[in-house]
Amino acid sequence: MAVPHLDDDARRRALLAAGVSRRERAAWKSRLASGSAGLADLLDVAGRSDAVAGMRVADALGALPGVGPRGVERILEDCGIARTRRLRGLGARQREKLLAGSWGRRNDA
């Protein structure tokens, strides 16, 4: 598929929108890393926010405390989720499996 030609104004608007989306995803990854939010919170917001819905599941899992690259691979495999899957593309069973694991819980310490 060919990339559409954008005039300067449209390109500028697209860049601004992309920046907003990146900042929103980074803020959520920070919340996950600090333990102030869990996967359930993230999946809830993904239903309302296109920016969050576009986050890769692997990136979200990698932001969780104590989940490293091998843990991400194990969780994705256990839940039957492709490494490139985004939050908006998760099926109901995949969501259930993600939330059922201990990695999806918020730290209430």
C-alpha positions, 0 to 999 in steps of 0.5 A, spaced: 500 500 500 502 506 498 503 512 503 499 517 502 501 524 500 500 529 506 501 537 505 505 540 511 499 542 515 497 534 515 504 532 516 505 537 522 498 534 525 500 527 524 506 528 528 503 532 534 498 526 534 503 521 534 507 524 540 501 525 544 500 517 543 507 516 545 507 520 551 500 517 553 503 510 552 510 511 556 505 514 562 502 507 562 508 504 562 511 508 568 504 506 572 505 499 570 513 499 572 511 503 579 506 498 581 500 504 581 496 500 576 495 493 573 494 490 567 486 490 568 487 498 569 491 498 562 486 493 559 480 497 561 483 504 558 485 500 552 478 500 551 477 507 551 483 510 548 486 509 541 493 511 543 493 505 549 490 500 545 495 501 540 501 499 545 504 492 544 502 487 549 509 485 550 511 492 551 506 492 557 508 486 560 515 488 560 514 494 564 511 490 569 515 489 575 519 483 576 518 481 568 524 481 564 525 479 557 524 471 558 518 472 562 515 476 557 516 470 552 513 465 557 507 469 559 506 470 551 506 463 550 502 461 556 497 466 553 497 464 546 499 471 544 503 473 538 509 477 540 507 483 535 499 483 538 497 490 540 492 491 546 486 492 541 487 485 538 487 481 544 481 476 544 477 475 550 480 468 552 487 472 551 485 477 556 482 472 561 489 468 561 493 475 562 489 477 568 488 470 571 496 470 572 500 473 578 503 478 573 497 482 572 496 484 579 497 491 582 502 491 588 498 493 594 504 493 599 
